[in-house]
Amino acid sequence: MKNPAVYIMASRRNGTLYTGVTSDFPRRVYEHRESLLPSFTSRYGCKTLVWYEPHDDMLGAIAREKQIKAGSRRKKLVLIEAMNPQWRDLYEELA
């Protein structure tokens, strides 16, 4: 079963941010958390899921990811703070 989503991973509060999109949200976040693949997130320690937005289809998720990536860092911080003002790791919500 596919779970399309766009998400933001962080190294720490106000640290390095990574915005991604995937068709299998729980699996992909797990891969980031465990540094299973050589990637930006493993290189910069972005292991905390701080924001996400589920989508019904991949086309919508990809369009939203592009919109977020085109925005400023400040806009990303506003998204995170609106959903997760404590910068908690939201990974547990996926279970």
N, C-alpha and C positions, 0 to 999 in steps of 0.2 A: 504494500500500500504506500503510495507516494504522499509525502507531507511537504509540499512546497512552502518555502519561507525565505524571508530576507532577515538578516540578523546582524548584530554588532557584538564583537568580542573585544575585551579590553585587557590590558596588562595589569592595570590597577585603576583606582579612581583618578580620573583626569589624565590617565596615561595614554599609551599607544592604543589606537583604535583600528579595528579591521571590520569592514563591511563586506558581507558575503551573501550569496544566494545558493540554494540547494533544493533538490527535489526530495531529499531524505534528511529532514532536519535533525532528528535525534542522532542519527549515525554521524552526520557531519560535525555536529557540536562535540560529540564524543571524540572524534578524530582530532579536533583542535585541542581539546582539554588534555589528551594523552600524548600530543605531539607525534602522532602515528605517521604523518607524512611530512617530508621536508617542505616547509612553506613559510610565508610571511609570519603567520601566527606562532609557529614554533620558534622561528628566529627571534621574534620580539616578545615572546612570552605572553601572547594574548590568549589566555586560557579561561577567562571569565565571561560568561554569556550575560551581557548587561541589557540587551534590548532585542526584541524579535517581533515579527509581524507575519502571521500565517497567511497563506493565499490559497485560493481554490485551484489555481493553475500556474504553471511555470511562466507563461508569458506575462502575467500580471506581476509575478514576483521579480522577474528580470527587469521589467520596466521600472518597478519601484526601487530596485537596487541601483539602477543607473541614475535615477532621480536623487537618491541619497548620496551617492558617490560624487555627483556633480555639485552638491551643496557644500557649504563651508563646514569646518570643524565645529564651529559654534552651533550650527543647525543640528549636527549630530548630537552634541551635548544636550541640546534642548529636548530632542527625542528621548534620549536616555533618562534625563531628569524627570520628564513627564511620566514615564512608565515606571521608573525605578530610581527614585530620588536617593535611596540608600546605597545604590550601586551593588546590590546583592547579586550573588550568582544565581541566575534564573534557571540553571540547568535542572535543578530538582523539580521544577514545575513540569518538565517534559515527561517525567516518569508516570 
